[in-house]
Amino acid sequence: MICPYCGNEMELGFIQSRDALMWSNTERLVAALPFTRGELINLADRPGSGFSGNSVSAYCCKQCKKIIIDFNKTT
């Protein structure tokens, strides 16, 4: 993928977490309980579990220090 900011080639990789990967429209405290209010977008490519964690494929531009994620590829 070509970086839309600088035009250089981006490297495909993964963002991984032991817990959920979510984007939120508000900053909130991170807790063990699931998110219950506000707009949320699940970023994970596939459902994870407590044992396997969650991951999403992402492109990284090391020149611009930008990450691009295409979220919810399975839906």
N, CA, C, O and CB atoms as a CASP TS submission, in Angstrom:
PFRMAT TS
TARGET T0000
AUTHOR 0000-0000-0000
METHOD Language model
MODEL 1
PARENT N/A
ATOM      1  N   MET     1       0.857  -1.180   0.000  1.00  0.00           N
ATOM      2  CA  MET     1       0.000   0.000   0.000  1.00  0.00           C
ATOM      3  C   MET     1       0.897   1.235   0.000  1.00  0.00           C
ATOM      4  O   MET     1       1.942   1.260   0.651  1.00  0.00           O
ATOM      5  CB  MET     1      -0.972   0.002   1.234  1.00  0.00           C
ATOM      6  N   ILE     2       0.483   2.233  -0.723  1.00  0.00           N
ATOM      7  CA  ILE     2       1.225   3.492  -0.774  1.00  0.00           C
ATOM      8  C   ILE     2       0.686   4.435   0.306  1.00  0.00           C
ATOM      9  O   ILE     2      -0.527   4.596   0.441  1.00  0.00           O
ATOM     10  CB  ILE     2       1.119   4.149  -2.190  1.00  0.00           C
ATOM     11  N   CYS     3       1.568   5.044   1.060  1.00  0.00           N
ATOM     12  CA  CYS     3       1.184   5.970   2.120  1.00  0.00           C
ATOM     13  C   CYS     3       0.526   7.213   1.513  1.00  0.00           C
ATOM     14  O   CYS     3       1.112   7.853   0.640  1.00  0.00           O
ATOM     15  CB  CYS     3       2.418   6.368   2.973  1.00  0.00           C
ATOM     16  N   PRO     4      -0.682   7.561   1.961  1.00  0.00           N
ATOM     17  CA  PRO     4      -1.351   8.741   1.421  1.00  0.00           C
ATOM     18  C   PRO     4      -0.744  10.060   1.905  1.00  0.00           C
ATOM     19  O   PRO     4      -1.104  11.124   1.401  1.00  0.00           O
ATOM     20  CB  PRO     4      -2.808   8.699   1.785  1.00  0.00           C
ATOM     21  N   TYR     5       0.169  10.003   2.875  1.00  0.00           N
ATOM     22  CA  TYR     5       0.786  11.209   3.423  1.00  0.00           C
ATOM     23  C   TYR     5       2.095  11.570   2.721  1.00  0.00           C
ATOM     24  O   TYR     5       2.353  12.740   2.438  1.00  0.00           O
ATOM     25  CB  TYR     5       1.036  11.030   4.904  1.00  0.00           C
ATOM     26  N   CYS     6       2.938  10.535   2.437  1.00  0.00           N
ATOM     27  CA  CYS     6       4.249  10.829   1.859  1.00  0.00           C
ATOM     28  C   CYS     6       4.513  10.130   0.528  1.00  0.00           C
ATOM     29  O   CYS     6       5.469  10.479  -0.165  1.00  0.00           O
ATOM     30  CB  CYS     6       5.315  10.445   2.829  1.00  0.00           C
ATOM     31  N   GLY     7       3.678   9.142   0.152  1.00  0.00           N
ATOM     32  CA  GLY     7       3.854   8.448  -1.111  1.00  0.00           C
ATOM     33  C   GLY     7       4.808   7.269  -1.070  1.00  0.00           C
ATOM     34  O   GLY     7       5.017   6.625  -2.098  1.00  0.00           O
ATOM     35  N   ASN     8       5.401   6.961   0.090  1.00  0.00           N
ATOM     36  CA  ASN     8       6.292   5.809   0.222  1.00  0.00           C
ATOM     37  C   ASN     8       5.484   4.521   0.409  1.00  0.00           C
ATOM     38  O   ASN     8       4.309   4.552   0.773  1.00  0.00           O
ATOM     39  CB  ASN     8       7.260   6.010   1.408  1.00  0.00           C
ATOM     40  N   GLU     9       6.141   3.399   0.153  1.00  0.00           N
ATOM     41  CA  GLU     9       5.521   2.094   0.362  1.00  0.00           C
ATOM     42  C   GLU     9       5.350   1.851   1.864  1.00  0.00           C
ATOM     43  O   GLU     9       6.250   2.137   2.654  1.00  0.00           O
ATOM     44  CB  GLU     9       6.373   0.961  -0.290  1.00  0.00           C
ATOM     45  N   MET    10       4.174   1.315   2.251  1.00  0.00           N
ATOM     46  CA  MET    10       3.906   0.992   3.654  1.00  0.00           C
ATOM     47  C   MET    10       4.136  -0.493   3.886  1.00  0.00           C
ATOM     48  O   MET    10       4.026  -1.293   2.957  1.00  0.00           O
ATOM     49  CB  MET    10       2.458   1.387   4.051  1.00  0.00           C
ATOM     50  N   GLU    11       4.451  -0.859   5.107  1.00  0.00           N
ATOM     51  CA  GLU    11       4.705  -2.251   5.477  1.00  0.00           C
ATOM     52  C   GLU    11       3.475  -2.836   6.159  1.00  0.00           C
ATOM     53  O   GLU    11       2.926  -2.234   7.082  1.00  0.00           O
ATOM     54  CB  GLU    11       5.941  -2.360   6.404  1.00  0.00           C
ATOM     55  N   LEU    12       3.040  -4.019   5.701  1.00  0.00           N
ATOM     56  CA  LEU    12       1.898  -4.702   6.308  1.00  0.00           C
ATOM     57  C   LEU    12       2.348  -5.427   7.568  1.00  0.00           C
ATOM     58  O   LEU    12       3.385  -6.089   7.574  1.00  0.00           O
ATOM     59  CB  LEU    12       1.251  -5.695   5.311  1.00  0.00           C
ATOM     60  N   GLY    13       1.571  -5.299   8.623  1.00  0.00           N
ATOM     61  CA  GLY    13       1.859  -5.973   9.888  1.00  0.00           C
ATOM     62  C   GLY    13       0.577  -6.112  10.693  1.00  0.00           C
ATOM     63  O   GLY    13      -0.514  -6.155  10.125  1.00  0.00           O
ATOM     64  N   PHE    14       0.702  -6.182  12.013  1.00  0.00           N
ATOM     65  CA  PHE    14      -0.445  -6.405  12.886  1.00  0.00           C
ATOM     66  C   PHE    14      -0.353  -5.535  14.122  1.00  0.00           C
ATOM     67  O   PHE    14       0.736  -5.280  14.637  1.00  0.00           O
ATOM     68  CB  PHE    14      -0.542  -7.875  13.283  1.00  0.00           C
ATOM     69  N   ILE    15      -1.502  -5.080  14.596  1.00  0.00           N
ATOM     70  CA  ILE    15      -1.620  -4.487  15.926  1.00  0.00           C
ATOM     71  C   ILE    15      -2.297  -5.551  16.766  1.00  0.00           C
ATOM     72  O   ILE    15      -3.346  -6.075  16.391  1.00  0.00           O
ATOM     73  CB  ILE    15      -2.436  -3.108  15.921  1.00  0.00           C
ATOM     74  N   GLN    16      -1.701  -5.868  17.897  1.00  0.00           N
ATOM     75  CA  GLN    16      -2.189  -6.970  18.722  1.00  0.00           C
ATOM     76  C   GLN    16      -2.414  -6.509  20.156  1.00  0.00           C
ATOM     77  O   GLN    16      -1.745  -5.604  20.654  1.00  0.00           O
ATOM     78  CB  GLN    16      -1.202  -8.144  18.691  1.00  0.00           C
ATOM     79  N   SER    17      -3.368  -7.155  20.800  1.00  0.00           N
ATOM     80  CA  SER    17      -3.663  -6.852  22.197  1.00  0.00           C
ATOM     81  C   SER    17      -4.210  -8.096  22.875  1.00  0.00           C
ATOM     82  O   SER    17      -4.867  -8.926  22.246  1.00  0.00           O
ATOM     83  CB  SER    17      -4.667  -5.678  22.314  1.00  0.00           C
ATOM     84  N   ARG    18      -3.938  -8.210  24.134  1.00  0.00           N
ATOM     85  CA  ARG    18      -4.496  -9.301  24.925  1.00  0.00           C
ATOM     86  C   ARG    18      -6.001  -9.110  25.083  1.00  0.00           C
ATOM     87  O   ARG    18      -6.749 -10.078  25.221  1.00  0.00           O
ATOM     88  CB  ARG    18      -3.812  -9.381  26.308  1.00  0.00           C
ATOM     89  N   ASP    19      -6.434  -7.853  25.061  1.00  0.00           N
ATOM     90  CA  ASP    19      -7.840  -7.511  25.261  1.00  0.00           C
ATOM     91  C   ASP    19      -8.458  -6.997  23.962  1.00  0.00           C
ATOM     92  O   ASP    19      -7.860  -7.129  22.894  1.00  0.00           O
ATOM     93  CB  ASP    19      -7.985  -6.458  26.377  1.00  0.00           C
ATOM     94  N   ALA    20      -9.631  -6.422  24.047  1.00  0.00           N
ATOM     95  CA  ALA    20     -10.349  -5.917  22.876  1.00  0.00           C
ATOM     96  C   ALA    20      -9.584  -4.791  22.198  1.00  0.00           C
ATOM     97  O   ALA    20      -8.840  -4.054  22.846  1.00  0.00           O
ATOM     98  CB  ALA    20     -11.740  -5.432  23.273  1.00  0.00           C
ATOM     99  N   LEU    21      -9.771  -4.667  20.898  1.00  0.00           N
ATOM    100  CA  LEU    21      -9.228  -3.553  20.122  1.00  0.00           C
ATOM    101  C   LEU    21     -10.403  -2.693  19.701  1.00  0.00           C
ATOM    102  O   LEU    21     -11.172  -3.075  18.818  1.00  0.00           O
ATOM    103  CB  LEU    21      -8.400  -4.051  18.875  1.00  0.00           C
ATOM    104  N   MET    22     -10.546  -1.543  20.322  1.00  0.00           N
ATOM    105  CA  MET    22     -11.697  -0.685  20.070  1.00  0.00           C
ATOM    106  C   MET    22     -11.260   0.741  19.809  1.00  0.00           C
ATOM    107  O   MET    22     -10.286   1.221  20.387  1.00  0.00           O
ATOM    108  CB  MET    22     -12.666  -0.729  21.244  1.00  0.00           C
ATOM    109  N   TRP    23     -11.995   1.419  18.925  1.00  0.00           N
ATOM    110  CA  TRP    23     -11.886   2.857  18.750  1.00  0.00           C
ATOM    111  C   TRP    23     -13.085   3.450  19.457  1.00  0.00           C
ATOM    112  O   TRP    23     -14.188   2.911  19.368  1.00  0.00           O
ATOM    113  CB  TRP    23     -11.831   3.274  17.226  1.00  0.00           C
ATOM    114  N   SER    24     -12.882   4.558  20.163  1.00  0.00           N
ATOM    115  CA  SER    24     -13.967   5.217  20.881  1.00  0.00           C
ATOM    116  C   SER    24     -13.981   6.699  20.538  1.00  0.00           C
ATOM    117  O   SER    24     -12.930   7.298  20.309  1.00  0.00           O
ATOM    118  CB  SER    24     -13.824   5.014  22.406  1.00  0.00           C
ATOM    119  N   ASN    25     -15.170   7.291  20.502  1.00  0.00           N
ATOM    120  CA  ASN    25     -15.267   8.719  20.230  1.00  0.00           C
ATOM    121  C   ASN    25     -15.003   9.566  21.462  1.00  0.00           C
ATOM    122  O   ASN    25     -14.985  10.794  21.377  1.00  0.00           O
ATOM    123  CB  ASN    25     -16.625   9.046  19.676  1.00  0.00           C
ATOM    124  N   THR    26     -14.798   8.927  22.606  1.00  0.00           N
ATOM    125  CA  THR    26     -14.430   9.640  23.827  1.00  0.00           C
ATOM    126  C   THR    26     -13.321   8.875  24.535  1.00  0.00           C
ATOM    127  O   THR    26     -13.257   7.648  24.460  1.00  0.00           O
ATOM    128  CB  THR    26     -15.659   9.821  24.763  1.00  0.00           C
ATOM    129  N   GLU    27     -12.461   9.598  25.212  1.00  0.00           N
ATOM    130  CA  GLU    27     -11.429   8.949  26.017  1.00  0.00           C
ATOM    131  C   GLU    27     -12.074   8.449  27.294  1.00  0.00           C
ATOM    132  O   GLU    27     -12.854   9.166  27.920  1.00  0.00           O
ATOM    133  CB  GLU    27     -10.247   9.922  26.329  1.00  0.00           C
ATOM    134  N   ARG    28     -11.758   7.235  27.681  1.00  0.00           N
ATOM    135  CA  ARG    28     -12.369   6.659  28.869  1.00  0.00           C
ATOM    136  C   ARG    28     -11.357   5.848  29.646  1.00  0.00           C
ATOM    137  O   ARG    28     -10.305   5.477  29.125  1.00  0.00           O
ATOM    138  CB  ARG    28     -13.563   5.792  28.495  1.00  0.00           C
ATOM    139  N   LEU    29     -11.680   5.580  30.884  1.00  0.00           N
ATOM    140  CA  LEU    29     -10.823   4.722  31.690  1.00  0.00           C
ATOM    141  C   LEU    29     -10.883   3.308  31.128  1.00  0.00           C
ATOM    142  O   LEU    29     -11.946   2.845  30.714  1.00  0.00           O
ATOM    143  CB  LEU    29     -11.248   4.747  33.188  1.00  0.00           C
ATOM    144  N   VAL    30      -9.769   2.639  31.113  1.00  0.00           N
ATOM    145  CA  VAL    30      -9.726   1.256  30.648  1.00  0.00           C
ATOM    146  C   VAL    30     -10.025   0.374  31.849  1.00  0.00           C
ATOM    147  O   VAL    30      -9.337   0.439  32.868  1.00  0.00           O
ATOM    148  CB  VAL    30      -8.333   0.897  29.997  1.00  0.00           C
ATOM    149  N   ALA    31     -11.050  -0.445  31.721  1.00  0.00           N
ATOM    150  CA  ALA    31     -11.468  -1.307  32.824  1.00  0.00           C
ATOM    151  C   ALA    31     -11.632  -2.732  32.326  1.00  0.00           C
ATOM    152  O   ALA    31     -11.618  -2.991  31.122  1.00  0.00           O
ATOM    153  CB  ALA    31     -12.783  -0.799  33.455  1.00  0.00           C
ATOM    154  N   ALA    32     -11.787  -3.651  33.266  1.00  0.00           N
ATOM    155  CA  ALA    32     -11.982  -5.051  32.916  1.00  0.00           C
ATOM    156  C   ALA    32     -13.378  -5.306  32.365  1.00  0.00           C
ATOM    157  O   ALA    32     -13.615  -6.327  31.719  1.00  0.00           O
ATOM    158  CB  ALA    32     -11.737  -5.931  34.126  1.00  0.00           C
ATOM    159  N   LEU    33     -14.302  -4.385  32.616  1.00  0.00           N
ATOM    160  CA  LEU    33     -15.671  -4.555  32.140  1.00  0.00           C
ATOM    161  C   LEU    33     -15.794  -4.073  30.700  1.00  0.00           C
ATOM    162  O   LEU    33     -15.069  -3.166  30.291  1.00  0.00           O
ATOM    163  CB  LEU    33     -16.660  -3.798  33.045  1.00  0.00           C
ATOM    164  N   PRO    34     -16.699  -4.665  29.928  1.00  0.00           N
ATOM    165  CA  PRO    34     -16.867  -4.227  28.543  1.00  0.00           C
ATOM    166  C   PRO    34     -17.363  -2.781  28.476  1.00  0.00           C
ATOM    167  O   PRO    34     -17.973  -2.268  29.415  1.00  0.00           O
ATOM    168  CB  PRO    34     -17.844  -5.153  27.807  1.00  0.00           C
ATOM    169  N   PHE    35     -17.083  -2.140  27.335  1.00  0.00           N
ATOM    170  CA  PHE    35     -17.546  -0.779  27.111  1.00  0.00           C
ATOM    171  C   PHE    35     -19.072  -0.787  26.997  1.00  0.00           C
ATOM    172  O   PHE    35     -19.651  -1.687  26.388  1.00  0.00           O
ATOM    173  CB  PHE    35     -16.893  -0.170  25.832  1.00  0.00           C
ATOM    174  N   THR    36     -19.716   0.222  27.589  1.00  0.00           N
ATOM    175  CA  THR    36     -21.175   0.223  27.564  1.00  0.00           C
ATOM    176  C   THR    36     -21.787   1.508  27.034  1.00  0.00           C
ATOM    177  O   THR    36     -22.982   1.523  26.738  1.00  0.00           O
ATOM    178  CB  THR    36     -21.692  -0.029  28.928  1.00  0.00           C
ATOM    179  N   ARG    37     -21.018   2.595  26.900  1.00  0.00           N
ATOM    180  CA  ARG    37     -21.603   3.849  26.454  1.00  0.00           C
ATOM    181  C   ARG    37     -20.780   4.472  25.346  1.00  0.00           C
ATOM    182  O   ARG    37     -19.579   4.227  25.233  1.00  0.00           O
ATOM    183  CB  ARG    37     -21.735   4.816  27.613  1.00  0.00           C
ATOM    184  N   GLY    38     -21.441   5.286  24.526  1.00  0.00           N
ATOM    185  CA  GLY    38     -20.743   6.010  23.470  1.00  0.00           C
ATOM    186  C   GLY    38     -20.563   5.164  22.220  1.00  0.00           C
ATOM    187  O   GLY    38     -20.899   3.980  22.190  1.00  0.00           O
ATOM    188  N   GLU    39     -20.025   5.803  21.192  1.00  0.00           N
ATOM    189  CA  GLU    39     -19.783   5.119  19.927  1.00  0.00           C
ATOM    190  C   GLU    39     -18.504   4.300  20.018  1.00  0.00           C
ATOM    191  O   GLU    39     -17.468   4.810  20.444  1.00  0.00           O
ATOM    192  CB  GLU    39     -19.696   6.129  18.764  1.00  0.00           C
ATOM    193  N   LEU    40     -18.571   3.043  19.625  1.00  0.00           N
ATOM    194  CA  LEU    40     -17.415   2.146  19.633  1.00  0.00           C
ATOM    195  C   LEU    40     -17.318   1.436  18.295  1.00  0.00           C
ATOM    196  O   LEU    40     -18.335   1.092  17.692  1.00  0.00           O
ATOM    197  CB  LEU    40     -17.513   1.119  20.789  1.00  0.00           C
ATOM    198  N   ILE    41     -16.105   1.219  17.836  1.00  0.00           N
ATOM    199  CA  ILE    41     -15.870   0.430  16.629  1.00  0.00           C
ATOM    200  C   ILE    41     -14.877  -0.660  16.980  1.00  0.00           C
ATOM    201  O   ILE    41     -13.766  -0.384  17.432  1.00  0.00           O
ATOM    202  CB  ILE    41     -15.345   1.319  15.445  1.00  0.00           C
ATOM    203  N   ASN    42     -15.291  -1.916  16.764  1.00  0.00           N
ATOM    204  CA  ASN    42     -14.401  -3.045  16.987  1.00  0.00           C
ATOM    205  C   ASN    42     -13.405  -3.091  15.834  1.00  0.00           C
ATOM    206  O   ASN    42     -13.809  -3.172  14.674  1.00  0.00           O
ATOM    207  CB  ASN    42     -15.197  -4.389  17.105  1.00  0.00           C
ATOM    208  N   LEU    43     -12.119  -3.040  16.134  1.00  0.00           N
ATOM    209  CA  LEU    43     -11.087  -3.011  15.103  1.00  0.00           C
ATOM    210  C   LEU    43     -10.569  -4.386  14.722  1.00  0.00           C
ATOM    211  O   LEU    43      -9.921  -4.530  13.685  1.00  0.00           O
ATOM    212  CB  LEU    43      -9.949  -2.169  15.560  1.00  0.00           C
ATOM    213  N   ALA    44     -10.838  -5.399  15.533  1.00  0.00           N
ATOM    214  CA  ALA    44     -10.262  -6.728  15.319  1.00  0.00           C
ATOM    215  C   ALA    44     -10.754  -7.357  14.026  1.00  0.00           C
ATOM    216  O   ALA    44     -11.923  -7.211  13.668  1.00  0.00           O
ATOM    217  CB  ALA    44     -10.593  -7.638  16.489  1.00  0.00           C
ATOM    218  N   ASP    45      -9.860  -8.062  13.316  1.00  0.00           N
ATOM    219  CA  ASP    45     -10.202  -8.781  12.089  1.00  0.00           C
ATOM    220  C   ASP    45     -11.156  -9.939  12.373  1.00  0.00           C
ATOM    221  O   ASP    45     -12.020 -10.258  11.556  1.00  0.00           O
ATOM    222  CB  ASP    45      -8.933  -9.303  11.407  1.00  0.00           C
ATOM    223  N   ARG    46     -10.993 -10.551  13.517  1.00  0.00           N
ATOM    224  CA  ARG    46     -11.808 -11.708  13.889  1.00  0.00           C
ATOM    225  C   ARG    46     -11.963 -11.712  15.409  1.00  0.00           C
ATOM    226  O   ARG    46     -11.140 -11.137  16.120  1.00  0.00           O
ATOM    227  CB  ARG    46     -11.164 -13.050  13.382  1.00  0.00           C
ATOM    228  N   PRO    47     -13.021 -12.363  15.906  1.00  0.00           N
ATOM    229  CA  PRO    47     -13.221 -12.375  17.357  1.00  0.00           C
ATOM    230  C   PRO    47     -12.068 -13.066  18.056  1.00  0.00           C
ATOM    231  O   PRO    47     -11.594 -14.106  17.600  1.00  0.00           O
ATOM    232  CB  PRO    47     -14.538 -13.065  17.715  1.00  0.00           C
ATOM    233  N   GLY    48     -11.624 -12.504  19.143  1.00  0.00           N
ATOM    234  CA  GLY    48     -10.561 -13.104  19.941  1.00  0.00           C
ATOM    235  C   GLY    48     -11.138 -13.755  21.173  1.00  0.00           C
ATOM    236  O   GLY    48     -12.352 -13.788  21.370  1.00  0.00           O
ATOM    237  N   SER    49     -10.262 -14.266  21.988  1.00  0.00           N
ATOM    238  CA  SER    49     -10.674 -14.846  23.265  1.00  0.00           C
ATOM    239  C   SER    49      -9.631 -14.462  24.299  1.00  0.00           C
ATOM    240  O   SER    49      -8.599 -13.879  23.969  1.00  0.00           O
ATOM    241  CB  SER    49     -10.837 -16.408  23.172  1.00  0.00           C
ATOM    242  N   GLY    50      -9.907 -14.790  25.545  1.00  0.00           N
ATOM    243  CA  GLY    50      -8.963 -14.498  26.609  1.00  0.00           C
ATOM    244  C   GLY    50      -7.630 -15.207  26.432  1.00  0.00           C
ATOM    245  O   GLY    50      -6.617 -14.793  26.996  1.00  0.00           O
ATOM    246  N   PHE    51      -7.637 -16.280  25.641  1.00  0.00           N
ATOM    247  CA  PHE    51      -6.409 -17.043  25.440  1.00  0.00           C
ATOM    248  C   PHE    51      -5.645 -16.620  24.192  1.00  0.00           C
ATOM    249  O   PHE    51      -4.415 -16.677  24.170  1.00  0.00           O
ATOM    250  CB  PHE    51      -6.730 -18.509  25.359  1.00  0.00           C
ATOM    251  N   SER    52      -6.363 -16.196  23.149  1.00  0.00           N
ATOM    252  CA  SER    52      -5.686 -15.878  21.889  1.00  0.00           C
ATOM    253  C   SER    52      -5.499 -14.384  21.650  1.00  0.00           C
ATOM    254  O   SER    52      -4.710 -13.997  20.787  1.00  0.00           O
ATOM    255  CB  SER    52      -6.455 -16.461  20.748  1.00  0.00           C
ATOM    256  N   GLY    53      -6.208 -13.533  22.397  1.00  0.00           N
ATOM    257  CA  GLY    53      -6.096 -12.101  22.204  1.00  0.00           C
ATOM    258  C   GLY    53      -6.796 -11.655  20.931  1.00  0.00           C
ATOM    259  O   GLY    53      -7.530 -12.423  20.309  1.00  0.00           O
ATOM    260  N   ASN    54      -6.562 -10.414  20.554  1.00  0.00           N
ATOM    261  CA  ASN    54      -7.173  -9.823  19.365  1.00  0.00           C
ATOM    262  C   ASN    54      -6.076  -9.229  18.499  1.00  0.00           C
ATOM    263  O   ASN    54      -5.035  -8.804  18.999  1.00  0.00           O
ATOM    264  CB  ASN    54      -8.228  -8.740  19.746  1.00  0.00           C
ATOM    265  N   SER    55      -6.321  -9.205  17.199  1.00  0.00           N
ATOM    266  CA  SER    55      -5.365  -8.579  16.300  1.00  0.00           C
ATOM    267  C   SER    55      -6.091  -8.006  15.093  1.00  0.00           C
ATOM    268  O   SER    55      -7.194  -8.427  14.747  1.00  0.00           O
ATOM    269  CB  SER    55      -4.290  -9.586  15.858  1.00  0.00           C
ATOM    270  N   VAL    56      -5.446  -7.043  14.469  1.00  0.00           N
ATOM    271  CA  VAL    56      -5.956  -6.445  13.248  1.00  0.00           C
ATOM    272  C   VAL    56      -4.761  -6.170  12.343  1.00  0.00           C
ATOM    273  O   VAL    56      -3.726  -5.686  12.800  1.00  0.00           O
ATOM    274  CB  VAL    56      -6.771  -5.136  13.542  1.00  0.00           C
ATOM    275  N   SER    57      -4.909  -6.479  11.065  1.00  0.00           N
ATOM    276  CA  SER    57      -3.828  -6.166  10.139  1.00  0.00           C
ATOM    277  C   SER    57      -3.804  -4.659   9.908  1.00  0.00           C
ATOM    278  O   SER    57      -4.850  -4.009   9.884  1.00  0.00           O
ATOM    279  CB  SER    57      -3.998  -6.936   8.793  1.00  0.00           C
ATOM    280  N   ALA    58      -2.618  -4.115   9.741  1.00  0.00           N
ATOM    281  CA  ALA    58      -2.460  -2.667   9.599  1.00  0.00           C
ATOM    282  C   ALA    58      -1.217  -2.377   8.769  1.00  0.00           C
ATOM    283  O   ALA    58      -0.267  -3.160   8.750  1.00  0.00           O
ATOM    284  CB  ALA    58      -2.365  -1.975  10.990  1.00  0.00           C
ATOM    285  N   TYR    59      -1.241  -1.247   8.088  1.00  0.00           N
ATOM    286  CA  TYR    59      -0.092  -0.788   7.319  1.00  0.00           C
ATOM    287  C   TYR    59       0.636   0.290   8.106  1.00  0.00           C
ATOM    288  O   TYR    59       0.012   1.174   8.692  1.00  0.00           O
ATOM    289  CB  TYR    59      -0.528  -0.257   5.930  1.00  0.00           C
ATOM    290  N   CYS    60       1.959   0.209   8.113  1.00  0.00           N
ATOM    291  CA  CYS    60       2.792   1.153   8.861  1.00  0.00           C
ATOM    292  C   CYS    60       3.701   1.911   7.906  1.00  0.00           C
ATOM    293  O   CYS    60       4.380   1.311   7.072  1.00  0.00           O
ATOM    294  CB  CYS    60       3.629   0.420   9.934  1.00  0.00           C
ATOM    295  N   CYS    61       3.709   3.244   8.035  1.00  0.00           N
ATOM    296  CA  CYS    61       4.667   4.076   7.319  1.00  0.00           C
ATOM    297  C   CYS    61       5.697   4.552   8.337  1.00  0.00           C
ATOM    298  O   CYS    61       5.408   5.405   9.176  1.00  0.00           O
ATOM    299  CB  CYS    61       3.963   5.289   6.595  1.00  0.00           C
ATOM    300  N   LYS    62       6.884   3.999   8.253  1.00  0.00           N
ATOM    301  CA  LYS    62       7.935   4.364   9.207  1.00  0.00           C
ATOM    302  C   LYS    62       8.464   5.772   8.947  1.00  0.00           C
ATOM    303  O   LYS    62       9.018   6.403   9.848  1.00  0.00           O
ATOM    304  CB  LYS    62       9.085   3.356   9.139  1.00  0.00           C
ATOM    305  N   GLN    63       8.296   6.267   7.719  1.00  0.00           N
ATOM    306  CA  GLN    63       8.733   7.622   7.373  1.00  0.00           C
ATOM    307  C   GLN    63       7.859   8.667   8.080  1.00  0.00           C
ATOM    308  O   GLN    63       8.375   9.585   8.717  1.00  0.00           O
ATOM    309  CB  GLN    63       8.685   7.831   5.837  1.00  0.00           C
ATOM    310  N   CYS    64       6.527   8.519   7.962  1.00  0.00           N
ATOM    311  CA  CYS    64       5.588   9.501   8.534  1.00  0.00           C
ATOM    312  C   CYS    64       5.139   9.164   9.951  1.00  0.00           C
ATOM    313  O   CYS    64       4.534   9.989  10.637  1.00  0.00           O
ATOM    314  CB  CYS    64       4.373   9.616   7.651  1.00  0.00           C
ATOM    315  N   LYS    65       5.443   7.939  10.381  1.00  0.00           N
ATOM    316  CA  LYS    65       4.991   7.479  11.706  1.00  0.00           C
ATOM    317  C   LYS    65       3.464   7.386  11.754  1.00  0.00           C
ATOM    318  O   LYS    65       2.841   7.810  12.728  1.00  0.00           O
ATOM    319  CB  LYS    65       5.502   8.435  12.816  1.00  0.00           C
ATOM    320  N   LYS    66       2.866   6.828  10.694  1.00  0.00           N
ATOM    321  CA  LYS    66       1.417   6.664  10.604  1.00  0.00           C
ATOM    322  C   LYS    66       1.069   5.185  10.484  1.00  0.00           C
ATOM    323  O   LYS    66       1.824   4.407   9.900  1.00  0.00           O
ATOM    324  CB  LYS    66       0.848   7.455   9.402  1.00  0.00           C
ATOM    325  N   ILE    67      -0.077   4.804  11.040  1.00  0.00           N
ATOM    326  CA  ILE    67      -0.629   3.462  10.925  1.00  0.00           C
ATOM    327  C   ILE    67      -2.002   3.591  10.286  1.00  0.00           C
ATOM    328  O   ILE    67      -2.789   4.454  10.675  1.00  0.00           O
ATOM    329  CB  ILE    67      -0.708   2.744  12.321  1.00  0.00           C
ATOM    330  N   ILE    68      -2.301   2.733   9.297  1.00  0.00           N
ATOM    331  CA  ILE    68      -3.614   2.708   8.667  1.00  0.00           C
ATOM    332  C   ILE    68      -4.226   1.337   8.895  1.00  0.00           C
ATOM    333  O   ILE    68      -3.606   0.310   8.617  1.00  0.00           O
ATOM    334  CB  ILE    68      -3.523   3.035   7.146  1.00  0.00           C
ATOM    335  N   ILE    69      -5.470   1.336   9.412  1.00  0.00           N
ATOM    336  CA  ILE    69      -6.199   0.097   9.729  1.00  0.00           C
ATOM    337  C   ILE    69      -7.490   0.071   8.925  1.00  0.00           C
ATOM    338  O   ILE    69      -8.240   1.047   8.926  1.00  0.00           O
ATOM    339  CB  ILE    69      -6.501  -0.013  11.264  1.00  0.00           C
ATOM    340  N   ASP    70      -7.756  -1.032   8.241  1.00  0.00           N
ATOM    341  CA  ASP    70      -9.073  -1.292   7.670  1.00  0.00           C
ATOM    342  C   ASP    70      -9.790  -2.171   8.676  1.00  0.00           C
ATOM    343  O   ASP    70      -9.440  -3.339   8.844  1.00  0.00           O
ATOM    344  CB  ASP    70      -8.989  -1.977   6.237  1.00  0.00           C
ATOM    345  N   PHE    71     -10.791  -1.619   9.348  1.00  0.00           N
ATOM    346  CA  PHE    71     -11.424  -2.373  10.427  1.00  0.00           C
ATOM    347  C   PHE    71     -12.650  -3.149   9.964  1.00  0.00           C
ATOM    348  O   PHE    71     -13.259  -2.842   8.939  1.00  0.00           O
ATOM    349  CB  PHE    71     -11.812  -1.442  11.543  1.00  0.00           C
ATOM    350  N   ASN    72     -12.993  -4.174  10.760  1.00  0.00           N
ATOM    351  CA  ASN    72     -14.176  -5.022  10.541  1.00  0.00           C
ATOM    352  C   ASN    72     -14.220  -5.625   9.148  1.00  0.00           C
ATOM    353  O   ASN    72     -15.231  -5.516   8.454  1.00  0.00           O
ATOM    354  CB  ASN    72     -15.436  -4.222  10.775  1.00  0.00           C
ATOM    355  N   LYS    73     -13.144  -6.254   8.740  1.00  0.00           N
ATOM    356  CA  LYS    73     -13.105  -6.901   7.419  1.00  0.00           C
ATOM    357  C   LYS    73     -14.058  -8.064   7.316  1.00  0.00           C
ATOM    358  O   LYS    73     -14.453  -8.435   6.210  1.00  0.00           O
ATOM    359  CB  LYS    73     -11.710  -7.375   7.111  1.00  0.00           C
ATOM    360  N   THR    74     -14.448  -8.661   8.451  1.00  0.00           N
ATOM    361  CA  THR    74     -15.308  -9.835   8.442  1.00  0.00           C
ATOM    362  C   THR    74     -16.782  -9.490   8.363  1.00  0.00           C
ATOM    363  O   THR    74     -17.610 -10.389   8.212  1.00  0.00           O
ATOM    364  CB  THR    74     -15.056 -10.657   9.662  1.00  0.00           C
ATOM    365  N   THR    75     -17.145  -8.185   8.462  1.00  0.00           N
ATOM    366  CA  THR    75     -18.569  -7.828   8.439  1.00  0.00           C
ATOM    367  C   THR    75     -18.886  -7.048   7.199  1.00  0.00           C
ATOM    368  O   THR    75     -20.034  -6.654   6.994  1.00  0.00           O
ATOM    369  CB  THR    75     -18.958  -7.023   9.677  1.00  0.00           C
TER
END
